[in-house]
Amino acid sequence: MPASRARGLLYALAGAAIGAVAARTAYAAFTRSRPADLSGRWTRKNHRGEPITLLEGPAFVAGSGAAAALTPGLPPRVRAAALLAGVGSGALGAYDDLYGTASSKGFKGHLSALTRGEVTSGAVKILGIGATGLGAAALVSQGPVDTLVNGAAIAGSANLANLFDLRPGRAIKVSLLTGGPLLALTLLRGSPAAAALAAVPLGAAAALLPADLGERAMLGDAGANALGALLGLAAVTKLGKPGRYALLGTVVALTAAAEKVSFTKVIAGNPVLNRIDMLGRRPADSV
């Protein structure tokens, strides 16, 4: 095995392990003091109408942030970009988790409200994640055009991941199915820093998957936004120009489709996607 691949594998294992341990430790700490508190500010009703904690989201942000700070092999600018993208988008998502309302929904709804002079929590989150995405992109890009494309891809990925967080484990499964091949690509190409960067969110997310599938917790905006932003950053850091444009186009297309089509209905109507979506979950009619 070439030295670069060996380093990449070691860095990826370190990033995934640190992310996993830190995320699980944070989740245990956040939920230990209030295991039976299902009426607090971090509690919402899930798709069954049952109370569920959103503290999985802050746990993911803490775990991935710790891994971004401590994982070996990340250049200073890439490390700073990961912290800005993950912690920044996570904090903005947490703001929407705590103070968001249902008066406006979706990307279009929040921007429409903004044109009427109504500043919703969702609009604050969208604009804020756009800013943190551009800031992170500026640290890893070459030139203004690169920064704009990469920043849009990072911010768009953060928003798209949140659109999948509607059923137990779905957002994390999507991240593993998309981030896994990206991680494999970085290892095959012998890119140690890119491998470490891709492994950080995957390790933290995988460690929280059992609680998510067990319907004890969910990522919420905080966790899903951070997860998407970090995977978007890992992708734009490694992909060439055609790949980055393809990523941005895919993110824009899926986001636009979500305004018109229910992802849940599409997944339920496809036998393969539905089987993956239900893997590890309680049956739909289970109470």
C-alpha positions as CSV (number, residue, x, y, z in Angstrom):
1,M,0.0,0.0,0.0
2,P,1.4,3.4,-1.0
3,A,2.4,5.6,2.0
4,S,-0.2,8.2,1.1
5,R,-3.0,5.6,1.2
6,A,-1.7,4.2,4.5
7,R,-1.7,7.7,6.1
8,G,-5.1,8.4,4.7
9,L,-6.5,5.2,6.2
10,L,-4.9,6.0,9.6
11,Y,-6.2,9.6,9.5
12,A,-9.7,8.4,8.5
13,L,-9.8,5.8,11.3
14,A,-8.7,8.4,13.8
15,G,-11.3,10.9,12.5
16,A,-14.1,8.4,12.6
17,A,-13.1,7.1,16.0
18,I,-12.7,10.5,17.6
19,G,-16.0,11.7,16.1
20,A,-17.9,8.6,17.3
21,V,-16.5,8.6,20.8
22,A,-17.0,12.4,21.2
23,A,-20.6,12.3,19.8
24,R,-21.6,9.3,22.1
25,T,-20.0,11.0,25.1
26,A,-21.8,14.3,24.4
27,Y,-25.1,12.5,23.8
28,A,-24.8,10.7,27.1
29,A,-23.9,13.9,28.9
30,F,-26.7,15.9,27.4
31,T,-29.4,13.3,28.1
32,R,-28.2,11.9,31.5
33,S,-29.5,14.8,33.5
34,R,-33.0,14.7,32.1
35,P,-33.7,11.1,30.9
36,A,-37.4,11.4,31.6
37,D,-37.9,15.0,30.6
38,L,-40.0,14.8,27.5
39,S,-41.6,18.3,27.8
40,G,-38.5,20.5,27.6
41,R,-37.3,22.9,25.0
42,W,-35.4,20.2,23.2
43,T,-38.4,17.9,22.8
44,R,-40.6,17.6,19.8
45,K,-43.2,15.1,18.5
46,N,-42.0,12.7,15.9
47,H,-43.9,11.3,12.9
48,R,-45.9,9.0,15.2
49,G,-46.8,11.9,17.5
50,E,-44.5,10.6,20.2
51,P,-42.1,12.9,22.2
52,I,-38.5,12.6,21.2
53,T,-35.4,14.6,22.1
54,L,-33.5,16.9,19.7
55,L,-30.3,16.6,21.8
56,E,-28.9,14.2,19.3
57,G,-28.2,17.3,17.1
58,P,-26.0,19.2,19.6
59,A,-24.3,15.9,20.4
60,F,-23.4,15.5,16.7
61,V,-22.1,19.1,16.5
62,A,-20.0,18.6,19.6
63,G,-18.6,15.2,18.4
64,S,-17.8,16.3,14.9
65,G,-16.4,19.6,16.1
66,A,-14.1,17.8,18.5
67,A,-13.0,15.4,15.8
68,A,-12.4,18.3,13.4
69,A,-10.2,20.0,16.0
70,L,-8.3,16.9,17.1
71,T,-8.0,14.6,14.0
72,P,-4.4,14.4,12.7
73,G,-3.6,15.2,9.1
74,L,-5.8,18.2,8.5
75,P,-4.1,21.3,7.3
76,P,-4.9,24.4,9.5
77,R,-7.1,26.0,6.8
78,V,-9.1,22.8,6.2
79,R,-9.4,22.3,10.0
80,A,-10.7,25.9,10.4
81,A,-13.1,25.4,7.5
82,A,-14.5,22.2,9.1
83,L,-15.1,23.9,12.4
84,L,-16.8,26.9,10.7
85,A,-19.0,24.8,8.5
86,G,-20.0,22.2,11.1
87,V,-20.2,24.3,14.3
88,G,-21.6,27.3,12.4
89,S,-24.4,25.5,10.6
90,G,-25.1,23.5,13.7
91,A,-25.5,26.6,15.9
92,L,-27.8,28.2,13.3
93,G,-29.8,25.0,13.1
94,A,-30.1,24.9,16.9
95,Y,-31.5,28.4,16.8
96,D,-34.2,27.3,14.4
97,D,-34.9,24.2,16.5
98,L,-35.5,26.3,19.6
99,Y,-37.2,29.3,18.1
100,G,-38.6,28.2,14.8
101,T,-42.3,28.3,14.0
102,A,-44.5,26.6,11.4
103,S,-45.8,29.9,9.9
104,S,-43.4,29.5,6.9
105,K,-42.0,26.3,5.6
106,G,-39.4,25.3,3.1
107,F,-36.7,27.4,1.4
108,K,-39.3,29.2,-0.8
109,G,-41.6,29.9,2.2
110,H,-38.9,31.5,4.3
111,L,-37.6,33.7,1.5
112,S,-41.1,34.7,0.5
113,A,-41.7,35.8,4.1
114,L,-38.5,37.8,3.9
115,T,-39.7,39.7,0.9
116,R,-42.7,40.7,2.9
117,G,-40.5,42.1,5.6
118,E,-41.0,39.1,8.0
119,V,-37.7,37.7,9.3
120,T,-38.4,34.1,10.2
121,S,-36.0,31.9,12.2
122,G,-35.7,29.8,9.0
123,A,-34.6,32.9,7.0
124,V,-32.0,33.7,9.6
125,K,-30.7,30.1,9.4
126,I,-30.7,30.1,5.5
127,L,-28.8,33.4,5.3
128,G,-26.5,32.4,8.2
129,I,-25.6,29.0,6.7
130,G,-25.0,30.7,3.4
131,A,-22.5,32.9,5.1
132,T,-20.7,30.1,7.0
133,G,-20.7,28.1,3.8
134,L,-19.0,30.9,1.9
135,G,-16.6,31.4,4.8
136,A,-15.6,27.8,4.9
137,A,-15.3,27.7,1.1
138,A,-13.0,30.7,1.1
139,L,-10.5,28.8,3.3
140,V,-10.2,25.9,0.8
141,S,-10.9,27.5,-2.6
142,Q,-8.9,29.2,-5.2
143,G,-10.5,32.4,-6.5
144,P,-13.9,34.0,-6.2
145,V,-15.7,31.7,-8.6
146,D,-14.5,28.6,-6.8
147,T,-15.5,30.2,-3.5
148,L,-19.0,30.9,-4.7
149,V,-19.6,27.4,-6.2
150,N,-18.1,25.6,-3.2
151,G,-19.9,27.8,-0.7
152,A,-23.2,27.2,-2.4
153,A,-22.5,23.5,-2.5
154,I,-21.7,23.4,1.3
155,A,-24.7,25.5,2.3
156,G,-27.0,23.6,-0.1
157,S,-25.8,20.3,1.3
158,A,-26.5,21.5,4.8
159,N,-30.1,22.4,3.8
160,L,-30.6,19.2,1.8
161,A,-29.6,16.9,4.7
162,N,-32.2,18.5,6.8
163,L,-34.9,17.7,4.2
164,F,-34.2,14.0,4.7
165,D,-34.5,14.2,8.5
166,L,-38.2,13.3,8.5
167,R,-38.0,9.6,9.5
168,P,-35.8,7.7,12.0
169,G,-32.3,7.3,10.7
170,R,-33.0,8.5,7.2
171,A,-30.6,11.5,7.2
172,I,-27.8,9.5,8.6
173,K,-28.4,6.6,6.2
174,V,-28.3,9.1,3.3
175,S,-25.1,10.6,4.7
176,L,-23.5,7.1,5.0
177,L,-24.6,6.1,1.5
178,T,-23.2,9.3,-0.1
179,G,-20.2,9.9,2.2
180,G,-19.0,6.3,2.2
181,P,-18.1,6.4,-1.6
182,L,-16.5,9.8,-1.1
183,L,-14.4,8.4,1.7
184,A,-13.4,5.4,-0.5
185,L,-12.5,7.7,-3.3
186,T,-10.2,9.8,-1.1
187,L,-8.5,6.7,0.1
188,L,-8.0,5.3,-3.4
189,R,-6.5,8.5,-4.6
190,G,-4.2,8.7,-1.7
191,S,-5.5,12.0,-0.2
192,P,-4.9,11.8,3.6
193,A,-6.4,15.1,4.5
194,A,-9.5,14.6,2.4
195,A,-10.0,11.1,3.9
196,A,-9.8,12.5,7.4
197,L,-12.2,15.2,6.6
198,A,-14.8,12.8,5.1
199,A,-14.5,10.4,8.0
200,V,-15.1,12.9,10.8
201,P,-18.9,13.4,10.2
202,L,-19.4,9.8,9.2
203,G,-18.0,8.5,12.5
204,A,-20.0,10.9,14.6
205,A,-23.2,10.1,12.7
206,A,-22.8,6.4,12.8
207,A,-22.3,6.5,16.5
208,L,-25.7,8.2,16.9
209,L,-27.6,6.0,14.5
210,P,-28.9,3.5,17.1
211,A,-30.6,6.3,19.1
212,D,-32.0,7.7,15.9
213,L,-33.4,4.4,14.6
214,G,-34.7,3.6,18.1
215,E,-36.8,6.7,18.0
216,R,-35.3,8.0,21.2
217,A,-33.7,11.0,19.5
218,M,-33.4,12.9,16.2
219,L,-30.8,15.1,14.6
220,G,-33.1,18.1,14.2
221,D,-31.9,21.1,12.3
222,A,-28.8,21.4,14.4
223,G,-27.5,17.9,13.6
224,A,-28.7,17.6,10.0
225,N,-27.4,21.0,8.9
226,A,-24.0,20.3,10.4
227,L,-23.9,16.8,8.9
228,G,-24.7,18.1,5.4
229,A,-22.3,21.0,5.6
230,L,-19.4,18.8,6.6
231,L,-20.0,16.3,3.9
232,G,-20.4,19.1,1.4
233,L,-17.1,20.6,2.5
234,A,-15.4,17.2,2.2
235,A,-16.8,16.8,-1.3
236,V,-15.7,20.2,-2.6
237,T,-12.3,19.8,-1.1
238,K,-11.7,16.6,-3.0
239,L,-13.8,16.7,-6.2
240,G,-12.5,18.4,-9.4
241,K,-14.3,21.2,-11.1
242,P,-16.8,18.9,-13.1
243,G,-17.6,17.0,-9.9
244,R,-18.2,20.1,-7.9
245,Y,-20.5,21.6,-10.5
246,A,-22.3,18.2,-10.7
247,L,-22.7,18.2,-6.9
248,L,-24.1,21.7,-6.8
249,G,-26.5,20.9,-9.7
250,T,-27.7,17.8,-7.9
251,V,-28.2,19.7,-4.6
252,V,-30.1,22.5,-6.3
253,A,-32.3,20.0,-8.2
254,L,-33.2,18.0,-5.2
255,T,-33.9,21.1,-3.1
256,A,-36.2,22.4,-5.8
257,A,-37.9,19.0,-6.1
258,A,-38.6,19.0,-2.3
259,E,-40.7,22.1,-2.7
260,K,-43.1,20.1,-5.0
261,V,-42.6,16.4,-4.1
262,S,-42.6,14.6,-0.8
263,F,-39.4,12.6,-0.4
264,T,-41.2,10.3,2.1
265,K,-43.8,9.4,-0.6
266,V,-41.2,8.8,-3.2
267,I,-39.2,6.6,-0.9
268,A,-42.2,4.7,0.3
269,G,-43.3,4.0,-3.3
270,N,-39.9,2.5,-4.3
271,P,-39.3,-1.1,-3.0
272,V,-35.5,-0.7,-2.8
273,L,-35.5,2.7,-1.2
274,N,-38.3,1.7,1.2
275,R,-36.4,-1.4,2.3
276,I,-33.3,0.7,3.0
277,D,-35.4,3.4,4.7
278,M,-37.0,0.8,7.0
279,L,-33.9,-1.1,7.8
280,G,-33.4,-1.1,11.6
281,R,-36.6,0.9,12.2
282,R,-39.8,0.0,14.0
283,P,-42.6,-1.1,11.6
284,A,-44.7,1.7,10.3
285,D,-47.8,0.5,12.2
286,S,-45.9,-0.2,15.4
287,V,-46.8,1.7,18.5
